[in-house]
Amino acid sequence: MNKKKILSLMSATNIIIVVVLINIFLSFYPFLKIDLSKEKIHSLSPTTKNIVKGLDDIVTIKVFASEDLPTNLKPMASNLKTILEEFSRLNRNRFKVQYFDPAKNLSAKDEADKLGIQKLQFSSLKSDKYEVSTGYFGLAIFYGSKKVILPVAGDVDNMEYFIDSGVKRILRKETPEIALYEDNKDSQTQLQYLRKFLSADYTVDEVQQINGEQKLPEKADLLVIVGQKNKLDNAGLTKLKDWVNNKKGLIAFIDKVSLNQSLQGTVNADSGLESIFKEKGMDVQTNLVVDESSTYANFQSQNGQFAVQYPLWVQIRPENINKNVPAVSGVNELIMPWTSSINISNGAKELFSSSQNSLTINDFSSLLPTMQFPKQYTGKKTIGAINTDGVKMALIGNSNFIKDQYVTGSSQNLYLALNMVDYFSQDASLLSIRSKSLDSNPLKNISDNSKSIIRWTMVFLPVILLILTAVAANIIRKKNNRIWSLYEN
């Protein structure tokens, strides 16, 4: 073997050894990492660091987890342990973490039962056999005599946000209150997920009706109205106007069109709520937005269920979300089914809009997925708006998107509603953390000409690069051969 090959082999070997040693070193110090993800989802945010480092007393996290968790939960348990270790490293004197296995520790089992962390049933498929096992997976946060319980840690996608909000919840002296009104004639709530997550951070005062002489909750500083369809009487309008005049926040999700099971739409008459928002530069229109940027929807036919891209289910893309407004911080995508547009003026700002390839329709007689909608696009349409001049008010031309059946398929819809409540309630510190997750980032829509250019570029570019690489390698090889010839001589 000549000197040239020996030197090349030694260089390659040294590189491999260095890479291996670096990986071994970093395995002992997992916090020495570089987070290159867009939303920094693999590292703790500055807000988290400020909260943990600023603790004035001991916060204790007790994790109750069985050792033999199902395979699908083990990565989640490992991730939880890593996150808690990062929390603890920020302030080891005042942030304590303890682990217990109730299946092996009787006193831990008793404590878990008292806290409401119950044994769970897990199902799994092993060796083509359906097996059911039981175990624990939950945690509790303690601060003095206060505590926050998470019975099933697996229900939370963003553990950093849960721990942060839990710590903040037990540190504050009193829980803020918000008022929630859901206009639902059949009295069956469709906002269970929204209520569940709101009640974790707020005292939610349920408003049974806005009309009449009954007063709105006096301690609440924010009123959230979902789907106001009934006409407001004079007393109801007066209460809402007084609410706004007293500088209390107001968020409304309004449907201008209702649909029946045959997908026929009927116009909802103005309730009076529209006029209050119009005075603040947010005028919701009696129309529906049709957008080329849309998502797939499931429909039932005589031949069974089928999925089709449905232009009336508008997909709000990242470039059409106003990142300058904290209320939509961290929200990357929204699904808006059967939504109306909003005209903005008088200082109102756009929260999010449809794409440029969109239009509005005023004929709601048939909204079936087989309908052919015109492609005479008239530009983007504002769907969510906000005005913070004097009092915070926000209007969304749709209430469907935060209902249970829609948030299960698009968690970002729920994040938006929760973020808006946080922002209006003067607690905007956790907005950027709530929606930290691995979400889809759809590509921007481009013209057919641009697609053709990209397609042919990707066909020929690799060939051109390969030819150039071969030519460059040949030149370098000839140059090295001349150098080695001179060296050997």
Secondary structure, 3 states (H helix, E strand, C coil): CCHHHHHHHHHHHHHHHHHHHHHHHHHHCCCCCCCCCCCCCCCCCHHHHHHHHCCCCCEEEEEEECCCCCCCCHHHHHHHHHHHHHHHHHCCCCEEEEEECCCCCHHHHHHHHHHCCCCEEEEEEECCEEEEEEECEEEEEEECCEEEEECCHHHCCCHHHHHHHHHHHHHCCCCCEEEEEECCCCCCCCCHHHHHHHHHHCEEEECCCCCCCCCCCCCCCEEEEECCCCCCCHHHHHHHHHHHHCCCEEEEECCCEEECCCCCEEECCCCCHHHHHHCCCEEECCCEEEECCEEEEEEEECCEEEEEEEEEEEEECHHHECCCCHHHCCCCCEEEECCCCEEECCCCEEEEECCCCEEEECCCCCCCCCCCCCCCCCCCCEEEEEECCCCCEEEECCCHHHCHHHHCCCHHHHHHHHHHHHHHCCCCCCHHHHCCCCCCCCCCCCCHHHHHHHHHHHHHHHHHHHHHHHHHHHHHHHHHHHHHHHHHC
